[in-house]
């Protein structure tokens, strides 16, 4: 099975903490970029040899496109999915949850909305420079009850001025509405962001690890009480509602990424990436640069992604990469003894109370490659 990712590199405003690839001044080349995306799809669809299981519009802000524009981008992929129902996700900003959009998105076959709620505190939303306010989220979630979309929301915790009461308000909102999936991210300070600049110049405090851990546990406990399964470090789903598209990234399946800055993977060892610049993408003839991952790099990625998930690292993929070397076997046994790793699901899983340290623990099993 394989997925298609379509990157829409446009946003209305620049959020304080965001380092994704997007532009806020795009009116003059909006149509040309969408044409280029359609051409890239036609030129590269042959790279996917497995049936398409998911289509994902990410960004940027794909919900700022008109339904006609989204429909034109879906025409190509839909020819390859036939009558099969595949997961089609649209990343949405709350201000775009209007009756007109929801009806049109449903008619296009979009069946999953990933909504960038982030917080229900208007002061924090202003601090983040988000374009929406809590009232937009409430209005949108009320409207959504008349539609059949699977609703996923994104939230951010560990923001300097954020209190536990703020996080609890957000968790209560999740309990009130039929939300099936939650992606919960700790705020991070990425280079090249306004947040980074403000922290460096002393205008904002450093992010507080203790606060972030406390918020993480609040989220985890509340969502588990509400019946969510914590299936990846940052992701929670009601039973049967896990994200197919992102799940396939973590399982190492193939995906084709279209648009500026998008990455692709062949499900084995070949990784490709497009230029992260809209003007250059528009001129592009060779669509991507590529690298072949060495066996050691594949091993490291297997642990890095697998230990972040509930299904863990399957034995068959360990065997396919030649199995453990002596020093790795020794390290694994030590981690099992320390109860950080469990033998489970015919493979190895990280104990849930160590998920926050997932990346550090996987690195202990890395190869130098
Ligand atoms: S809307 Fe999303 S992609 Fe755009 S700047 Fe904000 S966080 Fe980044």
Boltz pocket constraint, residues with backbone or C-beta under 6 A from the ligand:
constraints:
  - pocket:
      binder: B
      contacts: [[A, 10], [A, 11], [A, 12], [A, 13], [A, 14], [A, 15], [A, 18], [A, 19], [A, 20], [A, 22], [A, 59], [A, 60], [A, 61], [A, 93], [A, 116]]
      max_distance: 6.0
